[in-house]
Amino acid sequence: MIDGADLTARRVNRRGLATRENMLEAALRALATGDPAAVSANRIAKEVGATWGAVKYQFGDIDGLWAAVLHRTAERRGSLPAANPAAPLRDRVAATIETMFTGLTARDSRAIESLRAALPRDRGELERLYPRTSAELSSWLGSWTAACEQAFADLDVDPDRVREVASFLPGAMRGIVSEQQLGTYSDLEAARRGLTNAIVAYLEGSRNP
């Protein structure tokens, strides 16, 4: 039997979780606008109709808020397509590129870009001022590299080359997405095919004869 105190605690906890969710969504909406002023604790508090004290209660400080925002986007981010043992190298590379292209055009990705643009560029300064945010960003690199390794693990390709591809591919894809967002005369489908061909040739070149 649940007593009155337990019931009250559960209701308070549900309200707290709902408030936290609203704050995270407000932060993502604000950041996705691309407005530099969106990277402001007071702006986020205003968006959700709360005070900065309420935001601090949920996340501790601005570092905690940004780390939670990044963690939320990581939870929702689509994984790479599961490796089909029958799928050839070219199909896997093409599927990876299309998955990234779709993900980078989503609202969460626009929010992440706005946040990263406002954070310190120097890694040491980032780790000193925003240790939790820095740790969250750092964890993404390991997860992404591991996902790429797993996607091509059963193929006879050099794992070092797979890691190299994992390193440059996010930047290359952001460039293509930027072209789409800014408007371009370039054929972006051709750009993705060209990138696919280049990666396939590079990985195939490492196969044992």
BELNORCOR-V872590 format. One record per pair of residues at least 24 apart in sequence whose ideal C-beta (glycine too) atoms are under 7 Angstrom apart, sorted by the first residue. I is the first residue (numbers start at 0). J is the second residue. Records with the same first field share a line. If there is no record, write none. Layout:
I=J, J
This chain:
18=57
19=57
21=47
22=47, 49, 54, 57
23=67, 68, 71
26=64, 68
27=68, 106, 107, 110
30=110, 113, 114
31=106, 109, 110
33=109, 113
35=117
37=113
38=113, 114, 117
40=64
62=129, 130, 131, 132
63=131
65=114, 129, 132
66=131, 132, 135
68=114
69=111, 132, 135, 136
70=135
72=107, 111
73=139
75=107
76=102
77=102
78=146
79=146, 150
82=149, 150, 153
84=153
88=154, 199, 202, 203
89=195, 199
91=150, 151
92=195, 198, 199
93=195
95=150
96=172, 191, 194, 195
99=168, 172
100=172, 175, 176, 191
103=172, 173, 176
104=176
155=206, 207
156=202, 205, 206
157=205
160=201, 202, 205
161=202
164=198, 202
